[in-house]
């Protein structure tokens, strides 16, 4: 199957669609995977119209054949029906975000809550085609090679995230675990970081986390922080805040029950380390999805998310200037910047 995965797709949705087309059109592979194309009116390569035919295959092994289910739906009822239809197995890819909607990321607010609270679901919000490919390979390995229970959910969009750069092997493993640091981090302006006597000073530090399409705005905010305010921003892609939070809670519980054993350190703790630099976590869903990782951030933590606008075709999502302002406010609260910097940012970005 790895040989059938194309590398030319540029967005998560295009990557998943290209993979499905490639696998479905490969005669040596197509009979070993079930592909449902519910997001197309006309299917190609013999894709199934739904997963219901799998119920009529032989016994308990019907759902142990890899299932890639591509659909587009904004409702929780539809997603719950699909999870029952697929017997709680498979990889469900929702491209609802590619359609105009009054909801955050094109889905009802209850849907991401259900995903985060469902113990058998591992949800992801990939930012790039490379992230989507890495997560898909990991899901196939976990479900059909390691025989883990449950199903995977991927929210896919059409935007290209060119600023993330190539996804190296270590970064791909980090994406699967929930977060990794981007190698393309904006350089801090030397003008903004120069002190009055001409000597360089250490710039204020902050960590910015983004998931899915929100990562593009986070990268823009990192550039504004660097160019306009001399702030050094680490940028982290977080395809799954939920997986990070679950592993963090599991590690905390294990450490509590085994006080004399070597403590377990979750992936988010290894990433953020012991630095007390503020962490700003941004999501295209409502902010409570990003707030899941708040207990595991060693310093000041702020979560940002979208809010639906009734009567319009779009959700109100914080732009790069607003993310920049929130980051500056966190640094002001930490005493790393003066309050005058915040006033200047309000005027610069016309946010008053």
Secondary structure, 3 states (H helix, E strand, C coil): CHHHCCCCCCCHHHHHHHHHHHHHHCCCCHHHEEEEECCCCCCCCCCECCCHHHHHCCHHHHHHCEEEEEECCCCHHHHHHHHHHCCCCCEEEECHHHCCCCCHHHCCHHHHHHHHHCCCEEEECCCCHHHHHHHHHHHHHHHHCCCCCCEEEEECCCCCCHHHCCCCHHHHHHHHHCCEECCCCCCCCCCCCECCCCCECCCCEEEEEECCCHHHHHHHHHHHHHHHHCCEEEEEECCCHHHHHHHHHHHHHHHHHCCCCCCCCCHHHHHHCCCCCEEEEECCCCCCCHHHHHHHCCCCEEEECCEECCCCCCEECCCHHHHHHHHHHHHHHCCCCCHHHHHHHHHHCCCC
